[in-house]
Amino acid sequence: MKPCHCIRSLAVQHAGPRFNRIAGALALALLGAMVSGCGVQTSMQSSSQQGEALQGRVFGGQQPVSGASIMLYAAGSGGAGVGAYNLLTPNSVTTDGSGSFGITNDFTCPTATTQVYIVARGGNPGLTPATNNAALVLMAALGNCGALSSATTINLNEATTVASAWALSQFLGSGAIVGSTATNATGLANAFSVANNLINTSTGFAPGGTLPAGAVTETAKLYALADAIASCVNSDGTTACTPLFTAATTSSGVPANTLEAALNIVRNPAANVAAVFSAAASRGPFQPMLSAPPKDWTMSITYAGGGLNLPGSVAIDSAGNAVVANYFGGALSKFSPAGVPAAATGFPGTGLSQSYGIAVDGSDNVWVTNEQSVTGANNHHQGSVSKFSPAGVEQSGYGYTVGGIYYPSAVAADSNGTIWIADYASSAATLLNNDGTAISGGGGYAASALPFTTAVAIDANHYAWFAVQKGVASVTPAGVVSSFPCCTDPAGIAVDPAGNVWVADYNASAVIELTQSGVVANRTVLSGGNGGPQGIAIDGAGSVWAANYYGNSLAELAGANASVLSPSLGYGLDAPLSEPYGLAVDASGNLWLSNSGSNTITQIVGLANPIRTPLLGPPAQP
């Protein structure tokens, strides 16, 4: 058996910049519908409980809004952006001269975990008597209905509105209606949790009271967008709103109110960036705000701790937790959907050593590749794969080494319970049962026919697609291999719902699309400094996302024609991205990127279309 340093030398010699950079890292419809709104229901659900008295205030630019109509909504479950209904009886309450309102046992919670939010429409933002700003629509995402109490105080303003627009982007429909599919209640609840990381609805200021210690969010950008819509909120709703509404006009149309304007902006974060910024007064009501236009209107939260130590690949479980493989430290990192580490220093494993790849199976077990494996005598050899329970308990001892595992670099879980592994050093593939026993025999499938496998994804036929030296290869569950040239230095791979294969070509700064038959359909070069696409993922709408390792940004491509949808330099340049390696989409539409250069993980809020998690084959709608 070759010693470790020989394998590393071989990797650098033949695999190209991917392993060189790892070595370097080691050295380092309109929302204007009013009152009841389109799609509002009036019926209640079962398991109800009487709501507590609530109190709050509505502010426009930190000035009270009198005469605003207040409604408390329960989010719907009939699909994205539909089905929400007003819980108040009578239909609404109205703010007084100080902008205050009270809800006194006027509602019933459908269930304790029903997601609820509050909306203010119209009113006078401190102007001449009888003024009503019909373009004023403000919102605050509250969360679990059962958590509301007589001690709950709510402050609705521009900051709570833009935070809601970012976090609930994938669930907001016309008329301020929030809803998800019945099968994605978890994704919806997690989105509300992220909203409360961005903003404190009790005070109306950022960041939220639930933001974990050490987390960093873009508060100045949030305030800049809040100040931009404040120019319309603090007016009679006519000409003063024109600059904002013009800048926020998209293919969806001209916004009719402030919530719709905010939603258009966060859904099209690269459009009219400077014009949106200029809609904000130089000394707007929310400070500190940005002194110059941002690179885009994406919003990020970056989390630290949890044992992150040169983090690699990222995967999402059914509850929305993000799990991360660490090359150093011998521990698995796990974060809640709101970024709270499940363990301060991660979950240690006796078999964890130099881990790149990670996957979550259908039972939420976590599978991690170890480039080297450790025996009881602390003897390092050809590598292994570790399995952890959802609670973080190691179930594989010193790791599985059967089925041809040899310096594994990536792992993927199939919907049938099997586990595919990319064996880099032996140029082979390993297929395991869920109990860790081998399907692929003693030496794995197609040793030497899969040159330097670096990544793996699974299609709807249970075939595994591997990124290999200068191409891709498919392997059937019986071990039949087909190879296809396509690329310079494939680093990441994903399969879309139509069966097309997408490759992050690191050295060429390109994303390659291949058909199911392995024919190159599109080759898209990421220009303007988008250096080194590494992690790649596909969302529920078929959009393709790539983490740019050297560009410290995020690229988006249209799945239909591979055209680049993100700016030339990519999204997220305002976020503290640092050599982003792994990438995953969750059921709330958040994108998670591991920062190998800073030992952090970044959540880009609400930018992608949600997918069902864990990922078991091609992505699907949740």
C-alpha positions as CSV (number, residue, x, y, z in Angstrom):
1,M,0.0,0.0,0.0
2,K,1.3,3.5,-0.9
3,P,1.9,5.8,2.1
4,C,-0.2,8.9,2.4
5,H,2.3,11.4,1.0
6,C,2.5,9.4,-2.2
7,I,-1.2,9.5,-2.7
8,R,-1.2,13.3,-2.1
9,S,1.6,13.8,-4.6
10,L,-0.3,11.7,-7.1
11,A,-3.4,13.8,-6.6
12,V,-1.6,17.0,-7.2
13,Q,0.1,15.7,-10.3
14,H,-2.9,14.3,-12.0
15,A,-6.0,16.0,-10.6
16,G,-5.1,19.6,-11.4
17,P,-6.0,22.8,-9.5
18,R,-8.7,21.2,-7.4
19,F,-6.3,19.5,-5.2
20,N,-3.7,22.3,-5.5
21,R,-6.3,24.7,-4.0
22,I,-7.1,22.3,-1.2
23,A,-3.4,22.0,-0.4
24,G,-3.3,25.8,-0.4
25,A,-6.2,26.0,1.9
26,L,-4.5,23.6,4.2
27,A,-1.5,25.8,4.3
28,L,-4.2,28.7,5.2
29,A,-49.7,38.9,-9.4
30,L,-50.1,42.2,-7.4
31,L,-49.6,42.7,-3.7
32,G,-51.9,45.7,-4.0
33,A,-55.1,43.6,-3.2
34,M,-56.5,45.3,-0.1
35,V,-58.5,44.3,3.0
36,S,-59.4,40.6,2.6
37,G,-56.9,40.2,-0.3
38,C,-56.9,37.7,-3.1
39,G,-56.9,34.1,-1.9
40,V,-57.9,34.8,1.7
41,Q,-59.9,32.1,3.4
42,T,-62.2,32.7,6.4
43,S,-62.5,29.1,7.7
44,M,-60.6,27.9,10.7
45,Q,-58.6,24.7,11.0
46,S,-58.9,22.1,13.8
47,S,-57.0,21.8,17.1
48,S,-57.6,25.5,17.7
49,Q,-56.7,27.5,20.8
50,Q,-57.8,30.9,22.0
51,G,-55.3,33.6,21.2
52,E,-53.8,36.0,23.8
53,A,-54.2,39.7,23.8
54,L,-51.6,41.5,21.6
55,Q,-50.4,45.0,21.3
56,G,-48.3,46.9,18.8
57,R,-47.6,50.0,16.9
58,V,-47.2,50.9,13.2
59,F,-44.4,53.3,12.2
60,G,-43.5,54.9,8.9
61,G,-39.9,56.1,9.1
62,Q,-40.2,55.9,12.9
63,Q,-43.2,58.2,12.8
64,P,-46.6,56.8,13.9
65,V,-49.1,55.8,11.3
66,S,-52.7,56.5,12.4
67,G,-55.7,54.9,10.8
68,A,-53.9,51.9,9.4
69,S,-55.9,48.7,9.1
70,I,-54.3,45.7,10.9
71,M,-54.9,42.1,10.1
72,L,-53.4,39.0,11.7
73,Y,-52.9,36.1,9.2
74,A,-52.4,32.4,9.4
75,A,-50.2,31.2,6.6
76,G,-51.9,28.9,4.1
77,S,-51.1,25.3,3.2
78,G,-52.5,25.1,-0.3
79,G,-49.4,26.1,-2.2
80,A,-46.8,28.8,-2.4
81,G,-48.3,32.2,-1.9
82,V,-51.9,31.1,-1.5
83,G,-54.4,30.2,1.2
84,A,-53.6,32.5,4.1
85,Y,-56.6,33.8,6.0
86,N,-57.3,36.5,8.5
87,L,-57.7,35.4,12.1
88,L,-59.2,38.5,13.5
89,T,-62.9,38.8,14.5
90,P,-64.0,41.5,13.6
91,N,-62.1,41.7,10.3
92,S,-59.5,44.2,11.4
93,V,-58.4,46.7,14.0
94,T,-57.3,50.2,13.4
95,T,-54.3,52.2,14.7
96,D,-54.9,55.3,16.9
97,G,-53.2,58.7,16.7
98,S,-50.0,57.3,18.2
99,G,-49.9,54.4,15.7
100,S,-50.9,51.9,18.4
101,F,-53.3,49.0,18.2
102,G,-54.6,46.3,20.5
103,I,-55.8,42.8,19.7
104,T,-57.9,41.6,22.7
105,N,-58.7,38.0,22.4
106,D,-60.0,38.6,18.9
107,F,-58.5,35.6,17.3
108,T,-58.0,31.8,17.7
109,C,-54.9,30.0,16.8
110,P,-55.6,27.1,14.3
111,T,-52.8,25.2,16.0
112,A,-49.9,26.2,18.2
113,T,-47.4,25.8,15.4
114,T,-49.4,27.6,12.7
115,Q,-47.2,30.3,11.3
116,V,-48.7,33.8,11.7
117,Y,-47.8,37.2,10.5
118,I,-49.3,40.7,10.8
119,V,-50.0,43.3,8.0
120,A,-50.7,47.0,8.2
121,R,-52.5,48.7,5.2
122,G,-53.0,52.3,4.5
123,G,-53.1,55.1,7.2
124,N,-51.7,58.5,7.8
125,P,-48.0,58.7,8.3
126,G,-48.0,62.0,10.2
127,L,-49.3,64.2,7.3
128,T,-52.2,66.5,7.2
129,P,-55.5,65.2,8.6
130,A,-57.6,62.9,6.5
131,T,-54.5,61.8,4.5
132,N,-54.5,58.1,3.6
133,N,-51.5,56.4,2.0
134,A,-53.0,53.6,0.0
135,A,-49.6,52.5,-1.1
136,L,-48.5,51.7,2.5
137,V,-48.4,48.0,3.2
138,L,-46.1,46.9,6.0
139,M,-45.6,43.4,7.4
140,A,-43.9,41.5,10.3
141,A,-43.3,37.7,10.3
142,L,-44.2,36.5,13.8
143,G,-43.8,32.7,13.8
144,N,-45.7,30.1,15.9
145,C,-49.1,31.2,16.8
146,G,-48.9,29.4,20.1
147,A,-45.9,31.6,21.1
148,L,-47.9,34.8,21.1
149,S,-48.9,36.0,24.5
150,S,-50.1,39.1,26.4
151,A,-46.4,40.1,26.7
152,T,-46.0,40.1,22.9
153,T,-45.3,43.6,21.5
154,I,-45.1,44.1,17.7
155,N,-43.6,47.1,15.9
156,L,-44.4,47.1,12.2
157,N,-42.2,49.3,10.0
158,E,-40.1,49.3,6.9
159,A,-37.4,47.1,8.4
160,T,-39.7,44.4,9.5
161,T,-41.2,44.5,6.0
162,V,-38.0,44.1,4.0
163,A,-36.8,41.3,6.4
164,S,-40.1,39.5,5.8
165,A,-39.7,39.9,2.0
166,W,-36.2,38.4,2.1
167,A,-37.0,35.4,4.3
168,L,-40.5,34.6,2.9
169,S,-39.6,35.4,-0.7
170,Q,-40.5,31.9,-1.9
171,F,-43.8,31.9,0.0
172,L,-45.3,35.3,-0.6
173,G,-48.1,35.8,-3.1
174,S,-50.4,38.6,-4.2
175,G,-52.3,40.5,-1.5
176,A,-49.6,39.8,1.2
177,I,-50.7,36.2,1.2
178,V,-48.1,33.7,2.6
179,G,-48.5,30.0,2.0
180,S,-46.7,26.8,1.3
181,T,-47.6,23.3,0.1
182,A,-49.0,21.1,2.7
183,T,-45.9,19.0,2.5
184,N,-43.5,21.9,3.1
185,A,-44.7,23.2,6.5
186,T,-41.2,22.7,7.8
187,G,-39.7,24.9,5.1
188,L,-42.2,27.6,5.8
189,A,-41.6,27.5,9.6
190,N,-37.9,27.6,9.0
191,A,-38.3,30.7,6.8
192,F,-40.1,32.4,9.6
193,S,-37.2,31.6,11.9
194,V,-34.8,33.2,9.6
195,A,-36.9,36.3,9.4
196,N,-36.6,36.6,13.2
197,N,-32.8,36.3,12.8
198,L,-32.9,39.3,10.6
199,I,-35.2,41.5,12.6
200,N,-36.6,41.9,16.1
201,T,-40.3,42.4,15.7
202,S,-40.7,43.6,19.3
203,T,-38.5,46.6,18.6
204,G,-38.6,46.9,14.8
205,F,-34.8,47.0,14.6
206,A,-32.1,44.6,13.3
207,P,-30.7,42.2,13.9
208,G,-33.2,39.8,15.4
209,G,-33.1,38.7,19.0
210,T,-32.8,35.0,17.9
211,L,-29.6,35.6,15.9
212,P,-27.0,33.2,17.3
213,A,-23.9,34.5,19.1
214,G,-21.1,35.2,16.6
215,A,-23.4,35.3,13.6
216,V,-23.0,38.2,11.1
217,T,-25.8,39.6,8.9
218,E,-26.0,42.6,6.6
219,T,-27.8,45.0,8.8
220,A,-26.7,48.1,6.9
221,K,-28.1,46.7,3.7
222,L,-31.3,45.8,5.4
223,Y,-31.6,49.3,6.7
224,A,-30.7,50.7,3.2
225,L,-33.7,48.9,1.6
226,A,-35.9,49.9,4.6
227,D,-34.9,53.5,4.0
228,A,-35.7,53.1,0.3
229,I,-39.3,52.1,0.9
230,A,-39.6,54.6,3.7
231,S,-39.6,57.3,1.0
232,C,-43.0,56.0,-0.2
233,V,-44.3,55.0,3.2
234,N,-43.9,58.5,4.6
235,S,-46.0,60.2,1.9
236,D,-49.5,60.3,0.5
237,G,-48.6,57.4,-1.7
238,T,-48.5,59.3,-5.0
239,T,-45.5,61.0,-6.6
240,A,-43.2,60.4,-3.7
241,C,-43.5,56.6,-4.5
242,T,-42.6,57.0,-8.2
243,P,-38.8,56.6,-7.8
244,L,-39.2,53.5,-5.7
245,F,-41.8,51.9,-7.9
246,T,-39.9,52.7,-11.1
247,A,-36.7,51.1,-9.7
248,A,-38.7,48.1,-8.4
249,T,-40.5,47.4,-11.7
250,T,-39.8,44.0,-13.1
251,S,-41.2,41.6,-15.6
252,S,-43.9,40.9,-13.0
253,G,-45.1,44.5,-13.4
254,V,-45.1,47.9,-11.6
255,P,-45.5,47.5,-7.8
256,A,-48.6,49.0,-6.3
257,N,-47.5,49.2,-2.7
258,T,-44.4,49.1,-0.5
259,L,-44.5,45.4,0.3
260,E,-44.7,44.5,-3.4
261,A,-41.8,46.9,-4.2
262,A,-39.7,45.2,-1.5
263,L,-40.6,41.7,-2.8
264,N,-39.8,42.7,-6.4
265,I,-36.4,44.0,-5.3
266,V,-35.3,40.9,-3.3
267,R,-36.5,38.5,-6.0
268,N,-34.5,40.4,-8.6
269,P,-31.5,41.4,-6.6
270,A,-29.3,42.5,-9.5
271,A,-31.9,44.8,-11.1
272,N,-31.7,48.6,-10.8
273,V,-29.4,48.3,-7.7
274,A,-28.3,51.9,-7.8
275,A,-31.8,53.3,-8.6
276,V,-33.3,51.4,-5.6
277,F,-30.5,52.8,-3.4
278,S,-31.1,56.3,-4.6
279,A,-34.7,56.1,-3.5
280,A,-33.5,56.2,0.1
281,A,-32.9,59.5,1.7
282,S,-29.2,60.2,2.4
283,R,-30.1,60.3,6.1
284,G,-33.0,57.9,6.1
285,P,-34.8,56.9,9.3
286,F,-32.9,53.6,9.7
287,Q,-29.2,54.0,10.6
288,P,-26.5,53.0,10.0
289,M,-27.3,52.3,6.4
290,L,-24.9,51.8,3.5
291,S,-22.9,54.8,2.2
292,A,-22.9,53.6,-1.4
293,P,-25.1,51.2,-3.4
294,P,-24.6,47.5,-2.6
295,K,-23.3,45.0,-5.2
296,D,-26.8,43.5,-5.2
297,W,-29.9,43.1,-3.0
298,T,-29.2,39.6,-1.7
299,M,-29.2,39.1,2.0
300,S,-26.9,36.8,3.9
301,I,-26.3,35.5,7.4
302,T,-22.9,34.0,8.2
303,Y,-22.6,31.5,11.2
304,A,-19.5,30.4,13.1
305,G,-18.7,27.8,15.6
306,G,-20.1,24.3,15.7
307,G,-16.7,22.7,15.1
308,L,-16.2,24.2,11.6
309,N,-12.5,23.6,10.7
310,L,-11.7,23.9,7.0
311,P,-15.3,23.0,6.0
312,G,-16.1,21.1,2.8
313,S,-19.4,19.8,1.5
314,V,-22.8,20.7,2.9
315,A,-26.0,18.7,3.0
316,I,-29.5,19.4,4.4
317,D,-31.6,17.0,6.4
318,S,-35.5,16.7,6.5
319,A,-35.7,19.2,9.4
320,G,-33.7,21.8,7.5
321,N,-30.5,21.4,9.5
322,A,-27.3,22.0,7.6
323,V,-24.5,19.4,8.2
324,V,-21.0,20.1,7.1
325,A,-17.9,17.9,6.6
326,N,-14.6,19.3,8.1
327,Y,-11.2,18.4,6.7
328,F,-9.6,19.1,10.1
329,G,-10.7,18.6,13.6
330,G,-12.3,15.1,13.5
331,A,-15.8,16.4,14.0
332,L,-19.0,16.8,12.1
333,S,-20.7,20.2,12.2
334,K,-24.5,20.6,12.3
335,F,-26.5,23.8,12.4
336,S,-30.2,24.4,12.9
337,P,-32.2,26.1,10.1
338,A,-31.7,29.3,12.1
339,G,-27.9,28.8,12.3
340,V,-27.6,27.5,15.9
341,P,-24.8,24.9,16.3
342,A,-26.1,21.5,17.5
343,A,-22.8,21.0,19.4
344,A,-20.4,23.8,20.3
345,T,-17.4,21.9,18.9
346,G,-19.3,19.6,16.6
347,F,-19.9,15.8,16.8
348,P,-16.6,13.9,17.1
349,G,-16.0,10.7,15.3
350,T,-13.3,8.1,15.8
351,G,-13.3,7.5,12.1
352,L,-13.3,11.1,10.9
353,S,-10.1,12.2,9.2
354,Q,-9.6,14.6,6.4
355,S,-13.3,14.7,5.4
356,Y,-14.5,16.3,2.2
357,G,-17.8,14.7,1.2
358,I,-21.1,14.5,3.0
359,A,-24.7,13.3,2.4
360,V,-27.9,12.7,4.3
361,D,-29.9,9.6,3.6
362,G,-33.7,9.1,3.8
363,S,-33.6,8.4,7.5
364,D,-31.5,11.6,8.2
365,N,-28.4,9.5,8.9
366,V,-25.3,11.5,7.9
367,W,-22.6,9.9,5.7
368,V,-19.1,11.5,5.6
369,T,-16.1,10.5,3.5
370,N,-12.6,10.3,5.2
371,E,-9.7,10.6,2.9
372,Q,-7.7,8.7,5.5
373,S,-9.2,6.3,7.9
374,V,-8.0,5.6,11.4
375,T,-7.7,2.2,13.2
376,G,-7.6,1.6,16.9
377,A,-3.8,1.7,16.7
378,N,-4.0,5.2,15.1
379,N,-2.8,3.7,11.9
380,H,-3.8,5.7,8.8
381,H,-4.7,3.8,5.7
382,Q,-6.7,4.0,2.5
383,G,-9.7,6.0,3.7
384,S,-13.2,5.2,5.0
385,V,-16.8,6.4,5.2
386,S,-18.4,7.2,8.5
387,K,-22.1,7.1,9.3
388,F,-23.8,9.2,12.0
389,S,-27.3,9.0,13.4
390,P,-29.6,12.1,13.2
391,A,-28.5,12.8,16.8
392,G,-24.8,12.8,15.9
393,V,-23.9,9.4,17.2
394,E,-21.3,7.6,15.2
395,Q,-22.6,4.2,14.0
396,S,-19.8,3.0,11.9
397,G,-16.9,2.6,14.4
398,Y,-13.7,3.6,12.7
399,G,-15.6,3.8,9.4
400,Y,-16.6,1.5,6.6
401,T,-13.7,0.4,4.4
402,V,-15.4,-2.3,2.3
403,G,-16.5,-2.2,-1.4
404,G,-13.4,-0.7,-2.8
405,I,-13.3,2.5,-0.7
406,Y,-9.9,4.1,-1.4
407,Y,-9.3,7.7,-0.5
408,P,-12.9,8.8,-1.0
409,S,-13.7,12.4,-2.0
410,A,-17.5,12.5,-2.2
411,V,-20.7,10.6,-1.3
412,A,-24.4,10.6,-2.3
413,A,-27.5,8.9,-0.9
414,D,-30.1,7.4,-3.2
415,S,-33.8,7.2,-2.6
416,N,-33.6,3.4,-2.5
417,G,-31.3,3.5,0.6
418,T,-28.0,2.8,-1.1
419,I,-24.9,5.0,-0.8
420,W,-22.6,5.9,-3.7
421,I,-19.0,6.9,-3.0
422,A,-16.3,8.5,-5.3
423,D,-13.0,6.7,-4.8
424,Y,-10.5,9.3,-5.9
425,A,-7.2,7.4,-5.6
426,S,-8.3,4.1,-7.2
427,S,-10.3,5.7,-9.9
428,A,-13.3,3.7,-8.9
429,A,-16.8,3.8,-7.4
430,T,-18.2,2.1,-4.3
431,L,-21.8,1.2,-3.7
432,L,-22.9,0.3,-0.2
433,N,-26.1,-0.8,1.4
434,N,-27.4,1.4,4.1
435,D,-26.0,-0.8,6.8
436,G,-22.5,-0.3,5.4
437,T,-22.2,-3.7,3.6
438,A,-20.8,-3.7,0.1
439,I,-22.7,-4.1,-3.1
440,S,-19.7,-3.2,-5.3
441,G,-17.5,-6.2,-4.4
442,G,-14.0,-6.1,-2.9
443,G,-12.4,-3.6,-5.3
444,G,-15.3,-1.4,-6.3
445,Y,-16.7,-0.7,-9.7
446,A,-14.5,0.0,-12.7
447,A,-11.2,0.5,-11.0
448,S,-9.1,2.8,-13.3
449,A,-12.1,3.4,-15.7
450,L,-13.2,6.4,-13.6
451,P,-10.0,8.5,-13.5
452,F,-9.8,10.5,-10.3
453,T,-13.4,10.7,-9.2
454,T,-14.0,13.9,-7.4
455,A,-17.8,14.3,-7.1
456,V,-21.0,12.2,-7.4
457,A,-24.7,12.8,-8.1
458,I,-27.6,10.4,-8.7
459,D,-30.3,10.4,-11.4
460,A,-33.9,9.1,-11.3
461,N,-32.8,5.7,-12.7
462,H,-30.4,5.2,-9.7
463,Y,-27.4,5.7,-11.9
464,A,-24.5,7.5,-10.2
465,W,-22.8,10.3,-12.2
466,F,-19.2,11.0,-11.3
467,A,-17.0,14.0,-12.1
468,V,-13.8,12.5,-13.4
469,Q,-10.6,13.7,-14.9
470,K,-11.6,15.8,-18.0
471,G,-15.1,14.4,-18.1
472,V,-18.0,12.6,-16.4
473,A,-19.0,8.9,-16.2
474,S,-22.2,7.2,-15.3
475,V,-22.3,3.9,-13.3
476,T,-25.3,1.6,-13.0
477,P,-26.1,-0.2,-9.8
478,A,-24.7,-3.3,-11.5
479,G,-21.4,-1.6,-12.2
480,V,-21.7,-0.8,-15.9
481,V,-19.7,2.3,-16.7
482,S,-20.1,4.8,-19.5
483,S,-17.6,7.7,-19.9
484,F,-18.1,11.1,-21.6
485,P,-15.4,13.8,-22.2
486,C,-16.6,17.3,-21.4
487,C,-14.5,19.4,-19.2
488,T,-11.1,20.7,-18.1
489,D,-11.2,20.1,-14.3
490,P,-14.6,18.9,-13.1
491,A,-15.0,19.7,-9.4
492,G,-18.8,19.4,-8.7
493,I,-21.7,17.6,-10.3
494,A,-25.5,17.7,-10.1
495,V,-28.4,16.1,-11.9
496,D,-31.6,18.1,-12.7
497,P,-35.2,16.8,-12.7
498,A,-35.1,16.3,-16.5
499,G,-32.0,14.1,-16.1
500,N,-29.5,16.6,-17.5
501,V,-26.1,16.6,-15.8
502,W,-24.4,19.8,-14.7
503,V,-20.7,20.1,-14.0
504,A,-18.7,22.8,-12.2
505,D,-15.5,23.0,-14.3
506,Y,-13.2,24.6,-11.8
507,N,-10.1,25.4,-13.9
508,A,-12.1,26.6,-16.9
509,S,-14.4,28.9,-14.8
510,A,-17.3,27.3,-16.6
511,V,-20.5,25.3,-16.0
512,I,-21.1,22.4,-18.4
513,E,-24.5,20.9,-19.2
514,L,-24.8,17.4,-20.6
515,T,-27.9,15.5,-21.7
516,Q,-28.9,12.2,-20.2
517,S,-26.9,10.5,-23.0
518,G,-23.7,12.4,-22.1
519,V,-23.7,14.9,-25.0
520,V,-22.5,18.4,-24.1
521,A,-25.5,20.7,-24.6
522,N,-24.2,23.9,-23.2
523,R,-20.9,25.3,-22.0
524,T,-21.2,28.6,-20.1
525,V,-18.1,30.5,-19.1
526,L,-18.5,32.5,-15.9
527,S,-16.9,35.8,-16.8
528,G,-15.8,38.8,-14.8
529,G,-13.8,37.1,-12.1
530,N,-16.1,34.2,-11.2
531,G,-13.1,32.1,-10.6
532,G,-13.2,28.4,-9.8
533,P,-16.8,27.1,-9.6
534,Q,-16.7,24.3,-7.0
535,G,-19.9,23.3,-5.3
536,I,-23.0,23.1,-7.6
537,A,-26.7,22.6,-6.8
538,I,-30.0,22.8,-8.6
539,D,-33.2,24.3,-7.0
540,G,-36.8,23.4,-7.3
541,A,-37.3,25.5,-10.4
542,G,-34.4,24.0,-12.2
543,S,-32.0,27.0,-11.7
544,V,-28.4,26.0,-11.4
545,W,-26.2,27.5,-8.7
546,A,-22.4,27.3,-8.4
547,A,-20.2,28.4,-5.6
548,N,-17.2,30.3,-7.0
549,Y,-14.2,29.3,-4.9
550,Y,-11.8,32.1,-6.0
551,G,-14.5,34.6,-6.9
552,N,-16.0,34.5,-3.4
553,S,-19.5,34.7,-5.0
554,L,-22.5,32.7,-6.2
555,A,-23.4,32.2,-9.8
556,E,-27.0,31.4,-11.1
557,L,-27.8,29.9,-14.5
558,A,-31.1,29.2,-16.1
559,G,-31.6,25.5,-16.3
560,A,-33.6,25.9,-19.6
561,N,-30.8,27.4,-21.7
562,A,-27.8,27.7,-19.3
563,S,-27.8,31.5,-19.6
564,V,-26.2,33.4,-16.7
565,L,-28.8,35.1,-14.5
566,S,-26.5,36.5,-11.9
567,P,-24.3,39.5,-12.4
568,S,-20.9,39.1,-14.1
569,L,-19.1,38.9,-10.8
570,G,-21.8,36.8,-9.2
571,Y,-24.2,37.3,-6.3
572,G,-23.2,37.7,-2.7
573,L,-20.2,40.0,-3.0
574,D,-21.4,41.9,0.0
575,A,-21.5,38.8,2.1
576,P,-18.3,37.5,3.9
577,L,-17.8,34.6,1.5
578,S,-14.3,33.2,1.7
579,E,-13.3,30.4,-0.6
580,P,-16.8,28.9,-0.7
581,Y,-16.5,25.1,-1.2
582,G,-19.8,23.3,-0.5
583,L,-23.3,24.4,-1.6
584,A,-26.8,23.2,-0.8
585,V,-30.4,24.4,-1.2
586,D,-33.0,23.9,1.6
587,A,-36.8,23.7,1.7
588,S,-37.1,27.4,2.5
589,G,-35.2,28.5,-0.6
590,N,-32.0,29.4,1.3
591,L,-28.6,28.6,-0.2
592,W,-25.9,27.3,2.2
593,L,-22.2,27.8,1.4
594,S,-19.3,26.6,3.4
595,N,-16.4,29.1,3.7
596,S,-13.2,27.0,3.7
597,G,-11.2,30.2,4.0
598,S,-12.8,31.5,7.2
599,N,-14.3,28.4,8.9
600,T,-17.8,29.7,8.7
601,I,-21.0,28.9,6.8
602,T,-23.1,31.4,5.0
603,Q,-26.9,31.3,4.4
604,I,-28.1,33.4,1.4
605,V,-31.7,34.1,2.4
606,G,-34.6,33.1,0.3
607,L,-32.9,33.4,-3.1
608,A,-33.5,29.9,-4.5
609,N,-36.6,27.9,-5.2
610,P,-37.1,25.4,-2.4
611,I,-36.4,21.7,-2.7
612,R,-37.4,18.6,-0.8
613,T,-34.7,17.6,1.7
614,P,-32.6,15.5,2.1
615,L,-31.5,15.4,-1.5
616,L,-32.0,11.8,-2.7
617,G,-31.4,11.8,-6.4
618,P,-32.6,14.8,-8.6
619,P,-34.1,17.7,-6.7
620,A,-37.9,17.8,-6.3
621,Q,-40.4,20.3,-5.2
622,P,-41.1,20.0,-1.4
